[in-house]
Amino acid sequence: MSATPLDQPDQPYLPIAEHGLIGDLRSVALVGTDGTIDWYCCPAFDAPSVFASILDAERGGSFQLAASVPAKTKQFYFPDTNVLITRFFTEDGVGEVQDFMPVDGESAETERHRLIRRVVCVRGSLPFRTRVAPRFDYGRTPHTVRMAGDVAVFESAQLSLGLTATVPLETDGQDTRADFKLAEGESAVFALDQVGGEVTPRRCARTEAEEQFNSTVAYWRRWLSASKYRGRWREMVHRSALTLKLLTYAPTGAIVAAPTTSLPEQLGGERNWDYRYVWVRDAAFCVYALLRLGFTGEAEAFMNFVTKHISPGDGKHSGPLQIMYGIDGRTDLTETELPHLEGHQGSAPVRIGNAAADQLQLDIYGALIDSIYLYDKWAKPISSDQWDDVCALVEWVCEHWDQPDEGIWETRGGRKNFLYSRLMCWVAIERAIRMASRRGLPADLPRWLECRDTIYRRIMSRGWSETRKAFVQHEDGDVLDAAVLMMPLTKFIAPTDPKWLSTLDALTQELVSDSLVYRYDPLASPDGLRGDEGTFSICSFWYVEAMVHAGRVDEARLAFEKMLTYANHLGLYAEEISHTGEQQGNFPQAFTHLALISAAFNLDRALG
């Protein structure tokens, strides 16, 4: 794509897909293909933003760094790492910006949350320009900037950042800027640190940047080397794994659904949500994907998060568990709107917090207990205390499975008797029975077996539509829903059962567009929100897997290969894909990447 000098942007907003991701297992930054960091929250995923020009080009704040002459740009990851390179191709030479956040375990330096931008001229000579314009607390809190020696210090009421550079910096109102020129082989380094308390502003010399670059590359390669995946789509699967790892919060083991908020599911629409939290469902599915690849450490860290923060018994009306938690385990995720931000490409409202935390979504119990079952089977046996928690959850599910709920898609159009919720309640009880039987653990098996079988019969009788010849979204209705693709994947129904094959055909006819799958038709099943949405990428990968299991392997492979063409230039996916093929929704989305891993794994196995 083309980029223009910083003072004349050709458009105020880059498309969502025109971004790469860097992070330090505590937070992330989105780096545009134009060299601008336009999303960064410090010091954690769900902290208020410092740079948010992806949500408001004027007021959000950004860290611009690019060639100051017209350039074409390309972006790629340093192989097998989360170190991002943005290259600038000009008439006079080629330069690149290397962006990364050092990952250095639990040392005091971790509190620095350092973000390093190393600029290198690789051919000819090139002028560069940078403008660092933080806007603290989503642009709500004023700040000052001062030079402390050769470090620019940005100070606000809650947070202070120090910017160091190997080129001279000038303050400009609330911002800092620099113009500099590099000849072939020369480099410049910018480092942005959180400062305050024991962390004092500190310069980042070229040698230190080089050392941190090398140690960060080594960290990611060492981590990825544990992968057991040797299949056909290794590059895409490993990029998905690296992305899921970036979405983990190291201090607690939490896994966020996505690192952004309010990126629209439809431009100009109101379907804009904050995804910087731990959805029990998403995180549990993540554990499955990571275990599949051999990453047991992440699974164990999430199990520790579950044991510490989401054990049953908080007595809420919506169940013994919330559907989502803060990355530190907190339960208060009050949803508010930020009317001073215009939203990505004018898509208001911008929201922080998420009111869906108080919904009843019965499917989360199946996702969670399935992940515990797999962890117990593939990683290490769960403890007696963890088993007691599982029993408490199963007992609760036995009591409450037949309630209407808001369902997996968090509809805001009232509770219904969703088939998917029933299905995952069946999974919760069925997996617990397997664990108890395999390990001889104490359980009320007669009650659990009776309840499991009752749910099965209820789904087969009231979840099946004779008129549609398909399993449907909710009881006694005839609306189709892609969530039922999970029926064979959870081993509820044989993948070649005539009723299932008929359902697969109905879904293909009504919800599939060029291998891309819509969740449901909002006109046929009103969800309480205005506007349309794109195809849902996790459903597209579920569709691939369902076809694999049904024996339609050639069709599954074609659908999978088509789906790969919708990834961005780095192999990243948002939540949805628009009818014109653009990425929509929060980015990158854990749900999509974990489903890609699972589909690739099962497709590989079928292809032999």
N, C-alpha and C positions, 0 to 999 in steps of 0.2 A: 504494500500500500504506500501511498505518497504521504509525506509529512511536509509541513511548511514551517518557516521560522516561528518562534514562540509568540511573537507579537501579532501575528496574523493567523490565528487558528482557522483551518478551513471549515471546521464545525465545532461547536462547543462540547459536544458529547461524542466520545467514541462508542460504537456499538459494544454491548456487553461482551461479545465473543472476542473483541480485539484486546484482550488482556491476558497476562500471565500472572502467576501466583508465586510469592515467596513467603517464607515464614520461619518461625523459631520454636514451634510447638507450644506457643503461648498466644500468638497473634499472627496475622498475615498482612501483607500489603498486595494490592492489585497494581500491576504495572502495565500501562497501556502500550500499544505498539508505537506510539509517538514518544515514548520515553518518560511519560508522566505517571507518577504515583498518584492515583486519584481516589484511593480508598486505603485507609490505615487507621486502626484503633490501637491505642497504647494505654496500658501495658498488656491487655488481654483481648480476646475475641469480642467480648460483649462490653468492653469499656467504651466510653464516648469517643467519637471519631476525632482524629487530628487532621486527616485529609479525607474529604468526602465530596470532591468535585464531580464524582460519578453520579451523585444525587442532587447537586446544585453547582453548576459551573461557576456561578458568581460568588456564592457565599460559602461553599463547602471546604475550600482550601485544597492545595495541591503542592507537589514537589516536582516541578518541571525540570527536565535535563535532556537536552537534545542538541543536535547540530544547529547552528544559527544561520545556516544557508539551506535552500531547498534540498530535500533528501528523500530518497526512498528508504523504507525501513523493512527489516525482517527480524523475527523474534524466534528464539529457540532455547531449549534447555541444554546446559552443559550435560553431556550424556550421563544417564543414570543418576541424576541429582535434581534438587530443587533450586539450583543456581540458574538464574535467568539471564540470557544475553539478548540485548536489543541492538541491532546493527544499523548504522546509517551509511547509505551509499550516496556520495555526492560527486560532482564533476572533478573536485580536487583531491578526493581521497575517500577512504573508508574508515569509520570509527565505530566503536561499540561501547555500550554501557553494560557492565556486569553488576547485576543486582542480587544481593543475598542477605540473609539474616543469620549470623553465626549461631550454631547450635552447640553449646558447650556445657551440657549437663547442668549440675546444680551449683556451679561456682557463683561467687558474689557478682561476677561479670554478667550473669544472667539478668540481674536487676537492671542492667543498662539497656536491655532490649535493643541492642544495636542494629541499625539498618545501614548497610554499606553499599555505596554506589561508586564503582570504580570505572573511570572513563579511560579508554585506550585508543590511540590512533594506530591503526594497523597498516595503513597504506597512505602515502601522500601526506597532506596536512589538512587540518580541519579546525574551524572555529566552533566553539560550543558556548552555550548560554544556559544558565540555571536560574530558576526563581523558586525559592522555598517560602511557601505562604501557608503556614499552619493556621487552622481555624478551630480552636479548642472547643470541646463539648458540643459537637455537631454544629459549630458556628454560633453558639449561644454565649460563650464566655470570652470577654476581651483579654488581650495579652499585650505584653511589651516585649521589645527585643533590644538587647544591648550587646556590645562586644566586650568579652572578658579576655583580654589578650587577643589571640586570633581565633577564639571560639565565639560564635554567635549564640547567645542564650535567649530562648523564647520562654517567657514566664507567664503562666496564668494561675488562677486561684488554686486549681487542683493538680496541675501538672506542669513540669518544666522540661524543656528539651534543649540539648546542646548540639549545635551543628559545627563540625570541624571540617576543614578542607585544606588541601595542599596548594590551593590557589587563593589569592586575596578575595575576601568577602566584603560586600558593602551592605549596610542596612538601608532599607528603603521603606519608610513608614513602618508598617507592621511586618514587613517581609525582609528577606535577605536575597541578594542576587550576586551573580558573578559572570563576567565574560572572559573567556580565555581561549588560547589557540594551542593546539598540540601538533607536533610534527611526528612523523613515523617513528614508532617505538616509544613515544612519550606517553605518560599517563597522569591522571589526576584522581584524587580520592576524596569523596564526601562521606562523612559518617554522622548519622543522627542518633543521639543517645537520649534515653530518659535520664535526667539528672535530678539531684536533690537528696537529702539525707546523707548517707555514706557514699553515694555515687557522685563523684565530682566531675565537672567537665574535663575531658581528656582528649588530646589530639590523636588522630589516627594517621600515623605515618604510612608511607607506601609499603615499607617492609612489614608493618603490622597487618595492613590490609591483605598483603600477599599471604602471610601466615594464616590469617583467618579464612581467606578464600580456600587455601589448600586443606585446612582442617575441616571446613564445611563440606567440601567436595568429598573428602575421605569419610565423613560421618554418613552422608547419604548413600555412598556406594557400599559402605560396610553394612548399613541397615538393609539395603536392597538385596545384598548377596545372600540373605537368609531365605529368599523366595524359592519355593519349590516348583514354580511354574516353568515348564519347558515347551509349551505349546506353540501353535502357529501365530498367535497374536501377542507375542511377548512384549513388544514395545508398548502397545496400547494397555495391556494388562498391568505392566510395571508402572506406566504413567498414572494409571488409576490408583495403584497401591501407594505410590509416592504422594498422590493427592490426598487420599484418605489419611495417610500419616500426618500430613500438614494440618488436617482438621482435628487432630487430637490435642488435648490440653494436658501437657505432661504433668503438671503438679497434682492433678486429681485422676487422670485416666479418662476424663470425659471426652466424648466425640461429638462435635457440633454438626448440625444438619447441613449448614453452609456458613461461610464466614462473612456474609453480607446481609444487609437488611433492605427491604423495599425495592429491590430491582423488580420491575413489573413483569407479571405474567402476560400482560398485553399492554403495548404502548398506549398511554392515555387512559388506561383502565385503573380500577381501584384494588385489584388483587395484588397488593404489595404487602409483604409480611416480613417480620424479623425472624431470621432462621439461625441466629447465633447462639442457639441453646442445644441442650441434649434431649432430643426426642428419644424416648425409650425404644420406640419401634426402629427408627433409623440406626441408632447406635447398636442395637441388637443384631440387625441385619449386617452391619459393618463387621461385627465380631465374626459372623459366619464367613464373610468374604476374606477377611484377614487370616482366619484359621485355615481356610481352603489353601491359601498360599504358604502357610507355615509360619505365620507371624503370631506366635503364642503370647509373646510379651504384651502386645497391645490388648489382646483378649483378656489376659490376666489383670491388666491395669483397669480395664472397664469393669470386670467382675468386682474388683476392689471398690470401684466407685458405686456400683450397685449395692454392695453389702453395706457400705458406709452411709450412703445418702438416700437410697430408694427402697429400703426394706419396708415391708408392709406395716400398716398400722397408724398412718397419720390421720385417719378418721374423716377424710374429706367426703363430701356428698358424691363426688365423682369417682370414688373407688379408693382402695387402699394405696394406690399409686397415682401420682399425677402423670399426665402423658408426656410432660417435658419438665426439665429442671435447668437451673443455671449451671454454668461450668464448675461452679464451686459447690453445687448441690442445693443452692437456695431454691425456695418454692415460690417466692413472690416475683412474678414476671409481668407486672401491671403494664397493660398496653396503652401507650399514649401516642398522639400525633405531633409532628413537628411542622406546624404550618408555615414557618419562615423558610423552609426548604422546598424548592419547586418540584423535586423528584426527578428521576432519570428521564431526560427528554420530555420534561413537563408532566410526568406521570405521578401525580399526587394521589393520596397522601403518602408522606414518609412516616413510617411507624417505628417505634422502638418498644420492646416488650411484646408479649403475645397473649391475647385473651383466650386463645385456644387451650392454654394451660389448664383451664378449669373445666374443659369438656370431658364427657365420658366417652372414651374410645376403647371398647372392650378388646379390640384386636391386639393391643400392646402386650397383653398377658401371654398370648401365644408366641409373639416375636421374642419376648424376653425369656420365657421358659425354654423355647427351642434353642436359643443361644446358650443357655446354661447347660442344657442337655448335650449340645455339641462340644462345649468346653470340657464338660465332665468326661466325654468320650475321647476327644482328640488331644486335649491339653493336659489337664490333671484333675483328679477327682475332687468334687466340691466338698466342703467341710460339713460337719454335722449341723452347725449353726446355719449355714447356707441352705441345707436341706430343710431345716425347720421353716425358713422363710419361703421356700418353694411350696411346702405343704400349706402354709397359711394362704398363699396366693391361690393355690388350686382350690382350697376350701371356699375362698371368696368367689372364684369363678363358678363353682358348682352352685352357689347361691344366686348369682346375679347374671348368668349368661343370657337369659331370655329377656333382658331389658332392652328397650330401644336405646340407641346411642347416636353420637354424631358421626361415627364411622372413620375410616382411614383417611378420607379426603377432607376431614374437618369442616364439613359443610356448616353453613350458618343459616340453614333453612329448616331447622327443627329435627328432632330425633326420629330415627326410623329403625325398623328391624333389619339391619343390613346383613346380607349373607356373609360378607367377608368377616364381619365381627364374630358371627357364629362359628365360621370356619376356624378362626384363630383361637376361639375358646376351646374348640375341639382339640386343636394342636396343643394348647397349654396342658390339658388333662392327659392327652395321649402320650406326650413326651415325659411327663412326670411318672406315668405308669411304667414306661420303658425304663426310666432311671431306677425306680424302686425295684422293678423286677430284676434288672441286670445286676444291681449291687446289693439286693436283699435289704433295702432300706424300709423302715417302718412307714406304712401308709394305710389309709382306709380304702383299700383296693375295691371292695364290693361297691362302695358308694361311687368311687371315681369311675369304675367301669360302667355302672348304670347311667351315670350322668353323660359320659362320653358317647354312649350308644344312643341316648335320647337326643343329643345334639345332632348326631349323624342322621337319624331318621327325620328329624325336623327339617334339616337342610334338604334332604332328598325329596321330602313331600312338599314343603312350602317355599323352597328356594328354586324349584323347577317350574318353568312355564310351559305348559302344553302347547299354547298358541305360538310361542317363539321357538319351541324346541331347543330351549337353552336354560342354563342357570342364570338368574337375574340379580339385579342390584340389591333389592330388598324383598322381603316376604310378600307374597300375594300381589306382586306387581309384574310388569313386563319390560322394565327398563334394563338395558344391558350396561355392564360395568366391567372395565378391564381388570379390576381387582380379583375377579373370579379366576383369572389366569393362574392364581396361586393354588387352586384346588389340586391339580396333579403335582405341583412342585412341593407341596406339603405332604404328599402321599395320602391325601384324603380320598382321592378317586383314581382308579387306574387310568393312565394317560391314553389308553386305547378304548376305554369304555364308550359304547355308542352314544350315551348321553353327553359325554365330554366332547367327543369328536363333533357332535352336532352343535354344541356350544361354541367350540373353536371356529366352526364355519360361520356361525351367526356373528361372532365378534369380528371375524375377518371382513365380512360383508359390510358391517355397520360402523365399526370404530377404527378400522385400519386404512391408512392412506399412504401408499408407497412404502409399506413396511413400518410406518410410524403409527403409533397407537394413541388415540384419545382416551382419557379416563372414562368419560361418560358424556352424554349429550345434555348440557345444562338446560336446554329448552324442554327436553323430555323429563328431566329430573331437576327442577329448580333448586339451586343451592344457596339462595338468599343473597347472592351477589350479582351486581350488574356486569355486563361485558362478557367477552368470549375468552377462550384460552387456547394455547397451542396443544400439540401432541405432547404426551407426558413420557419423558425418556425412559424412566424406570419400567413403564408398561411395555415399551417397545422391546426392551431386553427380556422382560418376562415372556413376551410373545415368542421371541426366539427360542427360549428354553422350553416353553410349552410345546412348540412344534418339534423340537428335538425329541422330547419324550414321547410324542405321538408318532414318531417314526418318519416325520416329514423333514428329513435332514437336509436335503438339497434346498428346499424352500427356506429352512431356518438359516442356512449358511448365506443365502442371498440376502435375506432380511438383515442379518448381522453385518454383512459387508456394506450394505446400503447405510445402515445406522452409523457405521464408522465414518462415512463421508460427511456426516453432519457435525462431527467434532470440530472444535476450532483448530487453529494452526498448530497448537501445542498438544492436541489430544484431550482437551478439557471440554466438559459439558455443563451447561446450566440445567435448570429443572425441566424446561420445556423447549420445543422447537416450533416456531411460527409457521404459518402456511407458506411463507416465502423462504423458509429454511434458516431463519435467524434464531440465535439462542435467546431464550426469554427466561425471566425469573432469576432467583438468587444463584450465585456463581462462585466457584464451582459447587455442584450439588453432590453430597455424599451418596444419596440414594441412587443417582444415575451411575456413578462409578462402581459402587458395589455390585449393582445389577450387571454391569458390563463384565466384571470379573467372573461372576457366577455363570453368565451365558457363555463366555469364552471357554470356561472350564468344562462345562457340560457338552458344548458343541465339539470341542477337541476330542473328548472321550468317545462321542458318537462317531466321529470321522475316523478314529483309530490311529 
